Amino acid sequence: MTQIYLLPGFMGFQSFGELAYFRRVPKMLVELLGELGHDRIEVHECPTIPTGSIARRAQQALEFIAAHGGEQAESIHIVGHSTGGLDARLLATPGARLVPGRLEERIGRRISSIVTMSTPHYGSPIAYLLGSLPFRRAFEMLGLLGKPHGRKGFRALARVIELVARADDWTGRTDTFLDTIVHKMLKRTGKNADDLMFKFLSELSNDQGASIQLTMEAMHLFNAAVADRPETHYSSIICVAPPPSSFPFRPADFFSPVRAVSIFAFWALYRVTSAVPRQYPCTALDIETLNLNEHSAPIEITKTSNDGVVPCQSQAYGKVLDIVLGDHLDVVGHFPYSGGDRHADWLPCGAGFDEEQFRRVWSLVAREIAGNIPVKRRAAPPLGAPARASKTSPLKNGKSKSRLISTAS
């Protein structure tokens, strides 16, 4: 059995009600790999510690993989989005010690490929903002809502959010991020003491290590210590959002307060992420390479280009599969009317990411995984027995083809 594990990023989760982090991805991967001739596939969405340290997140992923039969899998493939890509790299590092014993090595030997998407391999300026005192206090306050004495406050806050979303509906906007939160999460969660939402909120105040570790300086040390596993294939998807104008609003946006707030939030995030410090360059891959025709960059990439959260140069690792025009969350299914359903554009960047692009991105991921599924070798026939012709798929005999060049990690 081939196993695929999906690792969410910073502030990540599995699902709350109908709101999933990897929206429609597991089903799509099974379908795409089936079209490539691989039908013995398991796809698992890993739980995570939303703002926890990379080591703790990697440890939880390792234990989850072991609990779901990873030691018996024919091959393991990990797709990590955002910080989840760093968790995957640490988990696979030869000699890593995350839990007592040799579990890391037993699992690591079975990891055939790691695909990272919008991952801050060389850090992100956003980390400095998240690590500042106001944001740390905000996480702590949110964490209190998950404690037993704070759950009444959570329900009151949920009610306020629902009222604000309804007020915004009067303007004709029914696809804002508040509408998605209300219809797919708040109406179906928070009604019992064991709800995952309360556990998620509690973790925000318990561990905020990732915000410190994602700075450029910390990732410089991470890359010096975390080594690639020789038998594992590493590749990446880079996302780039169009740079917002100095005044990104249209007159109609002011009729929807929620829409205006979300546009301003993306504008602010993009500007913060553009400020890359000179003393810690955020990649080993230069701008000229990213703009080569082989990469088919959808827009010109500069040193300030980013997806609203991670600089483009910081996202390149291993073989670059594609450069996608979209924001940080588009590639995991959070774009307007995803799957024909009412769904919010969490970071309205104006990229126009749609269903066709979503399927194309995950088709590339599926081909990368299929190209790295080991060929199952037949046992040698007894002496004197007639040899049988080997029947293998062309995809299984080599690496998946990419129209893009390979880059050194």
N, C-alpha and C positions, 0 to 999 in steps of 0.2 A: 504494500500500500504506500502510495506517495502522499505525504502530508504537507499542507501549506498553512503557515501561521501568519496572521495579520496582526501587526503590533501598532497600536495607536500612538499618537504623539502627546505633547505637553497638554495638560487638561483633558486627556483622552479618557474614553470609557468604552464599554462594550455596547450597551444599549439602555435607554431609559424609555419605557413604554414602546412606542413605535419609532423613536428616534435612535438610529444606529450610527456609530462613528463611521464604519465602512459601509456606506449606504448602498445596498444591492450588489456589493462586490463579491461576496462568497458565491452566490448563485451564478453570477456572470463568469467567474473564473472556472467553475465546474463546467459550464456550458462551452466556454471557449476551448478549454483543454479537451473536452469531449470531441469537439470538431477537429482537434489535432490528433485524435486517436488515443487519448489517455482517459480511460473511464474509471480507473481505480484511484480516485482522488478524494481526499478529505481536506476540507477547509475549516480552520478554527480561528475565531477571533479571540485574541488573548486579553485577559483583564490587565489592568495596569494601575500604578499609583500615580494619580493625575499630575501632581507637581513634585513627585519624589525624585530622589537622586537617581542617576543613570544606573548605578550598581544595584540599587533596590529594585528598580524596574526590570533590569535584566535578570535578576534572581527570580522574581515572580514569573517572568516569561519562561525561564528554564524549568521551574517547578511545574508550570502549566503544561509545557511540552512533554515532560516526563509522565505526568498524570494522564495524558491522553495517548500514551503508547509510543512516544517518540523513540524509545530505545529499540523498538521492534520495527520501526518504519523502514521501508526500502530506501527512501531518501526524504530529506526534510528541506523545505524551501521557505524562506522568511521574507515577507514584504513589510518593510517598516516605513510608516509615514512620519515625517517630521522627527521628533526625538526618538520615535520608535526605531528609526534606522540606526541610531547610535546604540540603543539597547541591543539590537541584533548584532552589531559589530562586536560589542563587548562580550556578549554571550558566546560568540563563536571563536573568540581569541584563544589560541593555544596557550595553555598554562594558566588561564583565568581561574580564580578561586572565588566562586560566588556562594557555594554551599559546601558543607563537609563532604569528603569523599571525592570520587572521580566522575561524578555525574556530568560535569561540564565536558569532559573529554569523550564520554560515551555518546552524548548527544551531538557534540561538535563534529565527530567523525561522520555523522550522517547528514550534516548540513551541506547540501549540494550547491545552493545558490542563495544569495541575499540581494534583494532589490530594494533600494532606498528611494523615497519620493519626497521632494521638498525637505530634505534632511540638512540641518545645519552642521555639516562635517567640520567646518572651521569656525563655528560660532555664529551668533547673530547679535547686532546692536540692541534688539528688543530685550535681550537678557539683562542688560544694564537697567532698563526701565522696570522689568519685572522684579529685579532684586532690590529696587529702591524701597525705602521705608513705607511710603504711602501704599504701594501695591502689596507689600508683605502684610501690612495691617489689614488691607482689604481682604486678602486670602484668609487671614485669621478670623475676621468678622464673618465671612461666608462659612467658615468651618464651624462656627458656633451654631449655625442653623441646623447642622447635622447632629448636634448633641441632643440628648433627651430633653433638656430644658429649653432648647432653642427651636424645637419642631413646630411649636405654635407660631413662632415668628416666621418659619418657612411657609406655613400655610397662608399666613396673612400676606406675605410677600407675593406668593403665587396668585392670590386673589387680586392684588394691585396690578400685577403684570397682565392678568386677563382683562381687567378693566381698561388699561391703557391700550391693549391690542384691539379691543372692541371700539374704542374711541377713534383709533386710526382707521378702522374699517369704514367709517363714515366718509372718509375721503376717497374711497374706492380702492385702497391698497389692502389686499387680503393675502399678500405673499411676503410679508416682512418676516424678519427673524423672530419677532415676538409672536406672530401667528403660528409659526412652526413650533416654537417652544410650548405654546398653550395647547395646540391641537394634538401634538405628537408626544408631549412629555408630561406637562403639569396635570392634565386631565386624567392621566393614567398612572401617575406615580405620587409618592408622598402620603398615601392613605393608610399605611401600616408601618409599625415600628421597624420592621426588618427590610424596608425598601432600600434598594441599592443607592438611591439618591442620597439618603442620609449617610451611608458609608462613604460615598464620593465626597460629600461636603466635609465630613470629619477629617478625611485625609488631607484636605487643603490646609488645615491648621497643624497637622501632625508632621508633615515633611514638605519642605519647599526647596530641597536641595538642587533641583534641576535648574532653577532660575540663576543660581550661582555658577553651575557647571557649564552653562551654555554661552558664557562670555567668550570673547576671542582668546583671552589669556588662558582660561581654563581648557578650552578645546585644543590649544597649542600643546598643552601637557597631555591631554587625552590621546591625541594622535601620536605623540612620542611613545606612549605606553601600550596602546592597543594595536596589535599586529593582525594582519590578515591571515586566515587559515589557508595554507597553500592549495588544498584540494577544493576550496569553495570559490565559486564564481561571483564576483561583485559587480553590480551595475546600478545605474541611477537614472531617475527621471527628474529633469529640471523644469520648474515652473517659473514663468515670467509674466508679470502683470503690466499692462500699459501704465506709464507714469501719469498720475493724476495732474490736472492743470492746477494752477495757483488758486483758482476759484472753481472747484469741481461741480458746483450746483447748477441745476437748471431751475427756472422759475417754478415748474410743476413740483419739484422736490420739496418746496417749502410748505405745500399743502398736506404733506404727510410727515409729521414730526419724527416718526420712527425711521422712515426712509432717510430723512435728512441727518439724523444721528448716525446711522450706519454708514452713510457716505463720508461724513466727517471722520468717523472712526478709522475707515480705511485710509483716508488721506493722511491722517496723523500717523498711523502705523507705517505707511509707505515712507513718509519723510524720516521717521526715526530709523527705520531699517536701512535707509540710504546712507546714513552717517557711519561709514566703515573707518575705523582708526588706521592710520598709516603704519604704525609700528607692528601691527599684527595682521598681515594680509590674510584674506579669508579663503584662499584656495592655492592649489599648486597648478591650476589651469588658467592660462592667461585669457584676456578678453578676445584676442584675435582668434584663438582656437574655437571659442564658443560661437563666433560669428562666421565660421567656415561654411561653405555651401553644403558640405556633407551633413552638417547638423540641421540645416534648414531652419535656423532660428526665425520664429515668426515675426519678431521685431528686432531692431538693433539692440544688442546688449552692451551696456556700459558698466563701469565699476559701481554705479549706484543702482543698477537694475535689481529688482527683487520681486517676490510674490506677495508682498504685504507683511511678511513675517521673517523670511530668510533671504539673504542676498543670493543672487543666481550663482555667483562664483563659489559660494560656500556649499552649494548643493551637488556639485560634480564629484563623483567618486566612482572609480572603476570604469566600466564601459558605459558611456552616456547613450542611453537608448533613445531619448528624444528630448526636445525642448518644447514645452507645451505653453501655449498662450492661455493663461488662467491664473487664478489666485491660489493661495495656500490650501484652501479646502475644496476647490472644484474637483480635483482629481480623485477625492474619496467620495464623490457623489453629492456634495452639497452645493448645487447650483440651481438656478430657477427652473421649476417644473421638471425636476429630475424624475425620469421614468413616466412623464406625463402627469405626475402628481403635483399638487400645490406644495411647493417647497421654497424655502428662502434662499436668497443669495446672501450668505453671511458676510461676505466681504465684497460689496458691489464695486468691482474694479472696471467694469465696462469691457471685459475681454470677450464676451459673447460665447463663453464655453457652453457647449450643448451636448446632447445625447450622442451625436456622431463622434465628437471628440472624446467623450468619456469611454465609449466602446473601443475606439482606436488605441487609447492609452493602455487599457487593460488587455487588449489583444497583444500589444508589445510585451507586456508583463507575462502573459500566458505563453507566448513563444519563447521568451527567455527561460521560463521554468521548464517548458517542454524540451528545449535544447539541452538542458542540464539534468534531465532524468536519466540515471544510469541505465545502460543496456543490461537486461537480465541475462546473464550467461548461462548456457545450458551445460549440464554435466558432461564430461568427456565420455564418449561411448566406449564399451568394452573393446579390447583388442579383437580385431577380426570382424567387428560389426560394421555394416555399411554406414557411411557418413550421411547425415541428413542436412538438407539445405537450410541455412539460417534465414528466418523471416523476421526482418527488423524494419521499423519505420525509418525513412530517411532522416526525420527529425531527431531520432534517437541516436543516429550515428555521428552526430556532430553538434556543434554549438548552433544556437539559433542565429539566424541571419539578421543583422541590423543594417539599415541604410546609413547609419552614423558611424563615425570613426571611433576607435577605442582610445581611451585616455588613461594615462598612468594614475594609479591611486596614490 
